[in-house]
């Protein structure tokens, strides 16, 4: 996965007050499931702060940044562009072509995740318009499924560098430890 070319996620559009959690979850999902960075619209500063804080506490590498020109990012991307939309081609029909372009040909990927109505220019600029399902669904769910298909599950084995904390898998309850000492984080609670 880290030997693969870069994968960036662009959150296209953000309605403050309405999209705050969803935009943040796009960034957290991108981080957790193998992308290298997320680009948020310039009015999504709170989402940037949250994702940066999570990366500092739970490790990286992962970058989060703001952009005042999402369309410029798409138009000037040096690689391939995947636009996730329920109107696109079925992911199961195009995933091998996308993987071949990314891993095989070495093309960096930009994954565009919309919020409000996506301009037609985005559909035209994308190399692939991809539907994880052609039914209404969450863009976060679409991103998660797409990244898992792209990396074929390798993202689930990722090691995190420079983490302050780590989650310890447990059958029940919650356990978070200091990454350095292995001592239980005082904020974790076993139920």
WOUR-V769853 format. One record per helix or strand of 3 or more residues. SS is the DSSP state (hx for helix, st for strand). FROM is the first residue (numbers start at 0). TO is the last residue. If there is no record, write none. Layout:
SS/FROM/TO, SS/FROM/TO
This chain:
st/6/11, hx/19/31, st/36/40, hx/44/57, st/62/66, hx/69/74, st/79/89, hx/90/103, st/108/113, hx/119/124, st/127/130, hx/138/150, hx/153/156, st/164/166, st/175/177
